[in-house]
């Protein structure tokens, strides 16, 4: 933002060169995203949401292996897809279900529009957090974001990153304004859409902010109850008891899994995935039995240190950022 508003002549020249270069980069990234949908919609992670919604529409278990659903609903897909059920929680099916009446390509474009709306709203909230909301700066920043690798890769794959960004940014925004009900609702929603954010709930529990914790828990339960109406309580229960547990080992040591949980497996079992291509590497020490113990220890240590720093911080936004 300081670069965008600086008045020094040399800085202004640098600003125009830098911003124009980044905007061209963003245009190139947008071209990649559109190309991925128009030419290779079956290569995108979004196919999980689409096939699950088609399964719901036809009364089939949405947590059947994605490859089986593809064989039934999209038999012309030229490549094999995931040999396991979608790892995304049942509330995500609520968002994807209306797309079941569209073709894969049309549904992909609608989902892209949804992602861009989420990204745009998150950008607006980020600017509101800084106290600056000039429309031109907001628009330029939004297009610059499209050229940032984590963003355009998320858009190419059709994942949930933009939605999670919006929910978490809204949570911080609501917390700054003491909107405790909104904080609870957004926290419960982000935990329902992907099982992250629970350290924030633990933080509010330690701080004895019972109303936020209660609303977050109720929101999480409410999303899953809605999903139960859509696909049946047995399907929702099976997801939390079986699906996640069975899928986690397939990706716990993949090169692009940045979770702290992966460190034990990388050190003592090696890097790689049995179902997804990527870099493989042997373990530093071949002690597979140590992998889960070390990973658990690392995660608990990080959680305790993070909670301690968050509790000691005098600024609520800093606490949420740490968590």
HUJOJO-V478211 format. One record per residue. N is the residue number from 1. SS is DSSP state (helix for helix, strand for strand, loop for the rest). PSI is psi in degrees with one decimal (none if undefined). D_CENTER is the distance of its C-alpha to the mean C-alpha in Angstrom with 1 decimal. Layout:
BEGIN
n=N ss=SS psi=PSI d_center=D_CENTER
n=N ss=SS psi=PSI d_center=D_CENTER
END
This chain:
BEGIN
n=1 ss=loop psi=-41.1 d_center=25.7
n=2 ss=helix psi=-37.6 d_center=29.0
n=3 ss=helix psi=-35.2 d_center=29.3
n=4 ss=helix psi=-26.2 d_center=29.1
n=5 ss=helix psi=-4.3 d_center=31.8
n=6 ss=loop psi=142.5 d_center=34.2
n=7 ss=loop psi=-8.4 d_center=37.7
n=8 ss=loop psi=131.9 d_center=39.3
n=9 ss=helix psi=-42.9 d_center=40.5
n=10 ss=helix psi=-39.5 d_center=39.3
n=11 ss=helix psi=-36.0 d_center=35.8
n=12 ss=helix psi=-42.0 d_center=35.9
n=13 ss=helix psi=-46.1 d_center=36.7
n=14 ss=helix psi=-38.8 d_center=34.0
n=15 ss=helix psi=-47.8 d_center=31.5
n=16 ss=helix psi=-42.7 d_center=32.5
n=17 ss=helix psi=-47.8 d_center=32.4
n=18 ss=helix psi=-48.0 d_center=29.0
n=19 ss=helix psi=-41.1 d_center=27.3
n=20 ss=helix psi=-42.6 d_center=29.0
n=21 ss=helix psi=-42.8 d_center=27.9
n=22 ss=helix psi=-33.4 d_center=24.3
n=23 ss=helix psi=-39.3 d_center=24.6
n=24 ss=helix psi=-38.8 d_center=26.0
n=25 ss=helix psi=-39.8 d_center=23.2
n=26 ss=helix psi=-39.5 d_center=20.8
n=27 ss=helix psi=-40.9 d_center=23.1
n=28 ss=helix psi=-43.0 d_center=23.0
n=29 ss=helix psi=-40.2 d_center=19.2
n=30 ss=helix psi=-38.8 d_center=19.5
n=31 ss=helix psi=-39.4 d_center=22.2
n=32 ss=helix psi=-41.6 d_center=20.0
n=33 ss=helix psi=-48.3 d_center=17.3
n=34 ss=helix psi=-40.4 d_center=20.2
n=35 ss=helix psi=-37.8 d_center=22.0
n=36 ss=helix psi=-33.7 d_center=19.2
n=37 ss=helix psi=-43.2 d_center=19.3
n=38 ss=helix psi=-32.7 d_center=23.1
n=39 ss=helix psi=-32.1 d_center=24.1
n=40 ss=helix psi=53.0 d_center=21.5
n=41 ss=helix psi=-24.8 d_center=19.3
n=42 ss=helix psi=-12.1 d_center=19.7
n=43 ss=helix psi=-9.9 d_center=18.1
n=44 ss=loop psi=149.0 d_center=14.6
n=45 ss=loop psi=-23.1 d_center=11.9
n=46 ss=loop psi=-20.1 d_center=12.2
n=47 ss=helix psi=-25.3 d_center=15.6
n=48 ss=helix psi=-48.2 d_center=14.2
n=49 ss=helix psi=-41.9 d_center=13.5
n=50 ss=helix psi=-48.5 d_center=16.7
n=51 ss=helix psi=-34.8 d_center=18.9
n=52 ss=helix psi=-39.5 d_center=17.8
n=53 ss=helix psi=-37.5 d_center=18.8
n=54 ss=helix psi=-38.9 d_center=22.0
n=55 ss=helix psi=-43.0 d_center=22.7
n=56 ss=helix psi=-43.2 d_center=22.5
n=57 ss=helix psi=-36.2 d_center=24.8
n=58 ss=loop psi=9.7 d_center=27.3
n=59 ss=loop psi=24.7 d_center=27.2
n=60 ss=loop psi=150.5 d_center=25.8
n=61 ss=loop psi=116.5 d_center=23.6
n=62 ss=loop psi=-14.5 d_center=20.0
n=63 ss=loop psi=26.0 d_center=19.2
n=64 ss=loop psi=157.5 d_center=21.9
n=65 ss=loop psi=137.5 d_center=21.1
n=66 ss=helix psi=-36.7 d_center=19.4
n=67 ss=helix psi=-37.7 d_center=22.5
n=68 ss=helix psi=-40.7 d_center=24.8
n=69 ss=helix psi=-37.2 d_center=23.1
n=70 ss=helix psi=-40.6 d_center=23.2
n=71 ss=helix psi=-30.6 d_center=26.9
n=72 ss=helix psi=-42.7 d_center=27.6
n=73 ss=helix psi=-26.2 d_center=25.8
n=74 ss=loop psi=65.4 d_center=25.4
n=75 ss=loop psi=-14.3 d_center=28.3
n=76 ss=loop psi=0.9 d_center=28.7
n=77 ss=loop psi=126.8 d_center=25.5
n=78 ss=loop psi=-6.6 d_center=27.1
n=79 ss=loop psi=154.3 d_center=24.9
n=80 ss=loop psi=147.7 d_center=23.8
n=81 ss=loop psi=-164.3 d_center=20.3
n=82 ss=loop psi=130.7 d_center=18.5
n=83 ss=loop psi=14.4 d_center=21.3
n=84 ss=loop psi=166.7 d_center=19.3
n=85 ss=loop psi=161.6 d_center=17.6
n=86 ss=loop psi=136.4 d_center=14.0
n=87 ss=loop psi=-2.8 d_center=12.0
n=88 ss=loop psi=140.7 d_center=9.9
n=89 ss=loop psi=159.7 d_center=11.6
n=90 ss=helix psi=-36.7 d_center=14.5
n=91 ss=helix psi=-26.2 d_center=13.5
n=92 ss=helix psi=-30.2 d_center=11.2
n=93 ss=helix psi=-29.7 d_center=14.6
n=94 ss=helix psi=-41.8 d_center=16.0
n=95 ss=helix psi=-36.2 d_center=14.1
n=96 ss=helix psi=-19.7 d_center=14.9
n=97 ss=helix psi=-41.7 d_center=18.4
n=98 ss=helix psi=-18.8 d_center=20.2
n=99 ss=helix psi=-6.2 d_center=19.4
n=100 ss=helix psi=-21.0 d_center=21.5
n=101 ss=helix psi=3.6 d_center=24.6
n=102 ss=loop psi=164.2 d_center=23.6
n=103 ss=loop psi=164.9 d_center=23.9
n=104 ss=helix psi=-44.0 d_center=21.0
n=105 ss=helix psi=-44.2 d_center=21.5
n=106 ss=helix psi=-42.8 d_center=21.9
n=107 ss=helix psi=-36.2 d_center=18.9
n=108 ss=helix psi=-40.6 d_center=16.9
n=109 ss=helix psi=-38.2 d_center=18.4
n=110 ss=helix psi=-42.0 d_center=17.7
n=111 ss=helix psi=-38.1 d_center=14.0
n=112 ss=helix psi=-43.1 d_center=14.2
n=113 ss=helix psi=-42.5 d_center=16.2
n=114 ss=helix psi=-43.4 d_center=13.8
n=115 ss=helix psi=-42.3 d_center=11.0
n=116 ss=helix psi=-36.6 d_center=13.9
n=117 ss=helix psi=-44.7 d_center=15.0
n=118 ss=helix psi=-43.6 d_center=11.8
n=119 ss=helix psi=-40.2 d_center=12.0
n=120 ss=helix psi=-42.2 d_center=15.7
n=121 ss=helix psi=-38.7 d_center=15.7
n=122 ss=helix psi=-39.4 d_center=13.4
n=123 ss=helix psi=-43.3 d_center=15.9
n=124 ss=helix psi=-43.7 d_center=18.8
n=125 ss=helix psi=-37.2 d_center=17.7
n=126 ss=helix psi=-40.6 d_center=17.4
n=127 ss=helix psi=-38.4 d_center=20.9
n=128 ss=helix psi=-34.3 d_center=22.2
n=129 ss=helix psi=-29.7 d_center=21.2
n=130 ss=helix psi=-10.2 d_center=23.6
n=131 ss=loop psi=9.8 d_center=26.2
n=132 ss=loop psi=126.6 d_center=26.4
n=133 ss=loop psi=37.8 d_center=25.6
n=134 ss=loop psi=128.1 d_center=27.9
n=135 ss=helix psi=-41.0 d_center=26.9
n=136 ss=helix psi=-46.0 d_center=27.7
n=137 ss=helix psi=-39.4 d_center=25.7
n=138 ss=helix psi=-44.6 d_center=22.7
n=139 ss=helix psi=-44.3 d_center=23.0
n=140 ss=helix psi=-44.8 d_center=23.6
n=141 ss=helix psi=-39.0 d_center=20.7
n=142 ss=helix psi=-45.9 d_center=18.4
n=143 ss=helix psi=-32.1 d_center=19.9
n=144 ss=helix psi=-37.7 d_center=19.7
n=145 ss=helix psi=-35.1 d_center=16.0
n=146 ss=helix psi=-22.8 d_center=15.9
n=147 ss=loop psi=-0.5 d_center=17.8
n=148 ss=loop psi=130.7 d_center=15.6
n=149 ss=helix psi=-48.7 d_center=14.5
n=150 ss=helix psi=-30.8 d_center=10.8
n=151 ss=helix psi=-52.7 d_center=10.7
n=152 ss=helix psi=-28.1 d_center=13.1
n=153 ss=helix psi=-38.5 d_center=11.9
n=154 ss=helix psi=-40.3 d_center=8.5
n=155 ss=helix psi=-38.5 d_center=11.0
n=156 ss=helix psi=-43.2 d_center=13.4
n=157 ss=helix psi=-17.7 d_center=11.4
n=158 ss=loop psi=44.1 d_center=10.1
n=159 ss=loop psi=-161.9 d_center=6.5
n=160 ss=loop psi=8.1 d_center=4.1
n=161 ss=helix psi=-43.4 d_center=3.4
n=162 ss=helix psi=-40.4 d_center=6.8
n=163 ss=helix psi=-45.2 d_center=6.9
n=164 ss=helix psi=-38.4 d_center=5.1
n=165 ss=helix psi=-44.4 d_center=7.3
n=166 ss=helix psi=-45.7 d_center=10.1
n=167 ss=helix psi=-43.5 d_center=10.2
n=168 ss=helix psi=-38.8 d_center=10.4
n=169 ss=helix psi=-40.1 d_center=12.7
n=170 ss=helix psi=-36.0 d_center=14.7
n=171 ss=helix psi=-46.4 d_center=15.0
n=172 ss=helix psi=-41.7 d_center=16.6
n=173 ss=helix psi=-45.0 d_center=18.7
n=174 ss=helix psi=-37.6 d_center=19.9
n=175 ss=helix psi=-36.6 d_center=20.8
n=176 ss=helix psi=-29.7 d_center=22.8
n=177 ss=loop psi=16.7 d_center=24.8
n=178 ss=loop psi=31.4 d_center=25.3
n=179 ss=loop psi=78.8 d_center=23.7
n=180 ss=helix psi=-36.8 d_center=23.4
n=181 ss=helix psi=-42.6 d_center=22.8
n=182 ss=helix psi=-39.6 d_center=20.0
n=183 ss=helix psi=-46.3 d_center=18.4
n=184 ss=helix psi=-43.3 d_center=18.8
n=185 ss=helix psi=-45.3 d_center=17.5
n=186 ss=helix psi=-36.5 d_center=14.2
n=187 ss=helix psi=-44.9 d_center=13.8
n=188 ss=helix psi=-35.4 d_center=14.6
n=189 ss=helix psi=-42.3 d_center=12.3
n=190 ss=helix psi=-33.3 d_center=9.1
n=191 ss=helix psi=-30.5 d_center=10.6
n=192 ss=helix psi=-37.1 d_center=11.4
n=193 ss=helix psi=-30.0 d_center=8.3
n=194 ss=loop psi=140.3 d_center=6.8
n=195 ss=loop psi=62.7 d_center=9.5
n=196 ss=loop psi=169.6 d_center=8.8
n=197 ss=loop psi=-11.4 d_center=11.0
n=198 ss=helix psi=-26.1 d_center=14.2
n=199 ss=helix psi=-29.7 d_center=16.0
n=200 ss=helix psi=-41.3 d_center=16.2
n=201 ss=helix psi=-40.4 d_center=17.9
n=202 ss=helix psi=-38.4 d_center=20.1
n=203 ss=helix psi=-47.0 d_center=21.1
n=204 ss=helix psi=-31.0 d_center=22.2
n=205 ss=helix psi=-43.7 d_center=24.0
n=206 ss=helix psi=-36.6 d_center=25.9
n=207 ss=loop psi=2.4 d_center=26.7
n=208 ss=loop psi=36.5 d_center=28.1
n=209 ss=loop psi=75.1 d_center=26.2
n=210 ss=helix psi=-36.0 d_center=26.6
n=211 ss=helix psi=-40.9 d_center=25.9
n=212 ss=helix psi=-44.9 d_center=22.3
n=213 ss=helix psi=-42.3 d_center=21.8
n=214 ss=helix psi=-45.1 d_center=23.6
n=215 ss=helix psi=-40.5 d_center=21.8
n=216 ss=helix psi=-45.2 d_center=18.3
n=217 ss=helix psi=-41.1 d_center=19.7
n=218 ss=helix psi=-37.5 d_center=21.3
n=219 ss=helix psi=-44.1 d_center=18.3
n=220 ss=helix psi=-45.2 d_center=16.3
n=221 ss=helix psi=-40.2 d_center=19.6
n=222 ss=helix psi=-44.1 d_center=20.1
n=223 ss=helix psi=-42.3 d_center=16.9
n=224 ss=helix psi=-29.5 d_center=17.9
n=225 ss=helix psi=-40.2 d_center=21.5
n=226 ss=helix psi=-41.3 d_center=20.6
n=227 ss=helix psi=-33.7 d_center=18.9
n=228 ss=helix psi=-37.2 d_center=22.1
n=229 ss=helix psi=-36.7 d_center=24.2
n=230 ss=helix psi=-43.7 d_center=22.4
n=231 ss=helix psi=2.3 d_center=22.4
n=232 ss=loop psi=139.8 d_center=24.6
n=233 ss=helix psi=-31.9 d_center=24.4
n=234 ss=helix psi=-38.8 d_center=25.2
n=235 ss=helix psi=-43.3 d_center=22.2
n=236 ss=helix psi=-44.6 d_center=19.8
n=237 ss=helix psi=-40.9 d_center=21.9
n=238 ss=helix psi=-35.4 d_center=21.9
n=239 ss=helix psi=-51.3 d_center=18.1
n=240 ss=helix psi=-24.2 d_center=18.1
n=241 ss=helix psi=-27.4 d_center=21.3
n=242 ss=helix psi=-51.0 d_center=21.2
n=243 ss=helix psi=-54.0 d_center=18.2
n=244 ss=helix psi=-42.3 d_center=15.8
n=245 ss=helix psi=-35.0 d_center=18.9
n=246 ss=helix psi=-29.3 d_center=20.0
n=247 ss=helix psi=-33.8 d_center=16.9
n=248 ss=helix psi=-44.2 d_center=16.0
n=249 ss=helix psi=-20.7 d_center=19.2
n=250 ss=helix psi=-23.7 d_center=18.4
n=251 ss=helix psi=3.3 d_center=15.6
n=252 ss=loop psi=-20.0 d_center=16.5
n=253 ss=loop psi=19.0 d_center=18.5
n=254 ss=loop psi=149.4 d_center=16.9
n=255 ss=loop psi=-28.6 d_center=17.3
n=256 ss=loop psi=11.7 d_center=13.7
n=257 ss=loop psi=108.5 d_center=12.5
n=258 ss=loop psi=11.0 d_center=12.7
n=259 ss=loop psi=146.3 d_center=12.9
n=260 ss=loop psi=-26.8 d_center=16.3
n=261 ss=loop psi=-24.7 d_center=17.0
n=262 ss=helix psi=-17.7 d_center=17.7
n=263 ss=helix psi=-42.8 d_center=20.5
n=264 ss=helix psi=-41.3 d_center=23.1
n=265 ss=helix psi=-38.9 d_center=22.6
n=266 ss=helix psi=-42.3 d_center=22.8
n=267 ss=helix psi=-39.3 d_center=26.0
n=268 ss=helix psi=-5.6 d_center=27.8
n=269 ss=loop psi=-22.8 d_center=26.6
n=270 ss=loop psi=162.9 d_center=25.4
n=271 ss=strand psi=135.8 d_center=22.4
n=272 ss=loop psi=173.6 d_center=21.4
n=273 ss=loop psi=139.3 d_center=20.1
n=274 ss=loop psi=-10.7 d_center=22.5
n=275 ss=loop psi=-5.7 d_center=20.4
n=276 ss=loop psi=131.8 d_center=18.6
n=277 ss=loop psi=151.6 d_center=20.6
n=278 ss=loop psi=177.9 d_center=20.3
n=279 ss=loop psi=138.9 d_center=22.4
n=280 ss=loop psi=148.5 d_center=24.4
n=281 ss=strand psi=144.4 d_center=26.4
n=282 ss=loop psi=161.9 d_center=28.9
n=283 ss=loop psi=155.2 d_center=28.5
n=284 ss=loop psi=-44.1 d_center=30.3
n=285 ss=loop psi=129.1 d_center=32.2
n=286 ss=loop psi=85.7 d_center=32.2
n=287 ss=loop psi=72.1 d_center=31.8
n=288 ss=helix psi=-33.3 d_center=29.2
n=289 ss=helix psi=-23.3 d_center=30.3
n=290 ss=helix psi=-21.8 d_center=29.2
n=291 ss=helix psi=-54.2 d_center=25.6
n=292 ss=helix psi=-34.4 d_center=24.2
n=293 ss=helix psi=-45.7 d_center=26.6
n=294 ss=helix psi=-41.5 d_center=25.5
n=295 ss=helix psi=-44.2 d_center=21.8
n=296 ss=helix psi=-43.7 d_center=22.4
n=297 ss=helix psi=-43.9 d_center=24.7
n=298 ss=helix psi=-44.6 d_center=22.3
n=299 ss=helix psi=-42.6 d_center=19.5
n=300 ss=helix psi=-42.5 d_center=22.1
n=301 ss=helix psi=-46.1 d_center=23.7
n=302 ss=helix psi=-40.1 d_center=20.6
n=303 ss=helix psi=-45.9 d_center=19.9
n=304 ss=helix psi=-45.7 d_center=23.5
n=305 ss=helix psi=-42.3 d_center=23.8
n=306 ss=helix psi=-44.3 d_center=20.7
n=307 ss=helix psi=-39.8 d_center=22.1
n=308 ss=helix psi=-45.8 d_center=25.5
n=309 ss=helix psi=-41.4 d_center=24.5
n=310 ss=helix psi=-40.8 d_center=22.6
n=311 ss=helix psi=-35.6 d_center=25.6
n=312 ss=helix psi=-18.5 d_center=28.1
n=313 ss=loop psi=141.8 d_center=26.5
n=314 ss=loop psi=-2.8 d_center=28.3
n=315 ss=loop psi=123.1 d_center=25.5
n=316 ss=helix psi=-36.8 d_center=22.9
n=317 ss=helix psi=-40.1 d_center=20.4
n=318 ss=helix psi=-41.5 d_center=21.0
n=319 ss=helix psi=-46.0 d_center=20.5
n=320 ss=helix psi=-36.7 d_center=17.0
n=321 ss=helix psi=-42.2 d_center=16.1
n=322 ss=helix psi=-45.3 d_center=17.5
n=323 ss=loop psi=none d_center=15.7
END
